[in-house]
Amino acid sequence: MALSYRTRKRLALLILVVGMPLYVVAAVTLVNWADARWGRLPIWAEVAVYLTLGLLWALPFRSVFRGVGQADPQAAREKAKGPGPSA
């Protein structure tokens, strides 16, 4: 079942406001844990890890974020139809 535009917009906002900060905390905690366990990575490897983790979070949510920044397609279709028959 496809999500409506309004639902996708609300879900995207929830992901960005709640999920993203939680993911950032988890990613930094994971890297710090690895540093404490095995020692600090070289700076180029640490940058690569953070870049990978920074891109990895968005992959599962691509369908939610796709098209959210554009106008509501359903509203555009209803507007194009014009007013209904007057009684």
Rosetta blueprint (number, residue, H / E / L):
1 M L
2 A L
3 L L
4 S L
5 Y H
6 R H
7 T H
8 R H
9 K H
10 R H
11 L H
12 A H
13 L H
14 L H
15 I H
16 L H
17 V H
18 V H
19 G H
20 M H
21 P H
22 L H
23 Y H
24 V H
25 V H
26 A H
27 A H
28 V H
29 T H
30 L H
31 V H
32 N H
33 W H
34 A H
35 D H
36 A H
37 R H
38 W H
39 G L
40 R L
41 L L
42 P L
43 I H
44 W H
45 A H
46 E H
47 V H
48 A H
49 V H
50 Y H
51 L H
52 T H
53 L H
54 G H
55 L H
56 L H
57 W L
58 A L
59 L H
60 P H
61 F H
62 R H
63 S H
64 V H
65 F H
66 R L
67 G L
68 V L
69 G L
70 Q L
71 A L
72 D L
73 P H
74 Q H
75 A H
76 A H
77 R H
78 E H
79 K H
80 A H
81 K H
82 G L
83 P L
84 G L
85 P L
86 S L
87 A L
